[in-house]
Amino acid sequence: MSYKGIKKLDNQIKKVLMNLQNDIENLFSVQKDEWPKLNEAIRNLDDVKVKQLNWGDNISVKVQFNPSRITSTGAKIDKQYIEERPCFLCEQNRPAEQKGITFLEKYLILCNPFPILKNHITIPLYSHVPQRIRHKIGEMLTLSEKLPDYIVFYNGPKSGASAPDHFHLQAGLKTPELTQGDNELRSCFIIEGSTISESVELFEEVYQYLRSIQPDEEEPMLNVITFMEDSKYKIHIFPRKAHRPKQYYNEGSNKMLVSPGALDMAGLFITVREEDFNKIEKQDIEDIYFQVSLPIM
């Protein structure tokens, strides 16, 4: 094949990959016009307070003050509550204004009305099944392949998911702190594969290892982030030993309403109260990671 032929093929591949990203951009454009609540939330995201904490030159954590996330951060996940409340990811319970894009004929890509990231989307299954990642990691990687400018993330049922009864992924535009990988603050398995099948096999090995450590859990406690980098499939797995730190349950001035999910574990801490945003410092981040991150050998 000639150089021109190769370049044309490369451009065609890029066009295919970018189609879904363009569709999502168009979805946001239309939804902002039709759904005032979403439009306001996106405008508010531009004004959220952010501060950065650094550990030397190589490790950093950004802290975001985002009061709109109070519902997710304070979500009850006990069995009785989940069974009694309407599932907000099922079609009949979603806002009438919320429209989506079908993905793989089984998921619906939705604009998240409580965004943390630019172009924050939620991707629930059409069917109401529990939050379990093991047999869906390949689909998560397929989504990452089609969204090269995004990170895709998963919160386990006891690791930050506010809807543990309905399987869903989330995604948003990449930022450097979300692709950091392993560091001395918390554990992270890093998988890099040339193909989806190779990456899935490597994920299964890690999954089974974590399952051996937490055999009584229906799913090992974990968060997952996937993305594409240098034509490689990247998977970052954050093993967990606790859902929330003790600060979450404290009273008075010792309380800090922080409930880590995948983004927090990666390096973007979400605070929903301004007092927590103002007082959280490096030692608090270190302590919270120590409490919720599972050490790995």
Secondary structure, DSSP 8 states (H G I E B T S, - for coil): --HHHHHHHHHHHHHHHHHHHHHHHHHHHHHHHH-HHHHHHHHHHTT-EEEEEEETTTEEEEEEE-GGGHHHHT----HHHHHHS--TTSGGGS-TT--EEEETTTEEEEE-SS-SSTT-EEEEBSS------GGGHHHHHHHHHH-TTEEEEEE-TTTT-S-TTS-EEEEEE--GGGG---BTTB--EEEEESSHHHHHHHHHHHHHHHHHHSTTSSS--EEEEEEEETTEEEEEEEEBS-SS-HHHH--GGG-------HHHHHTEEEESSHHHHHH--HHHHHHHHHHHB----
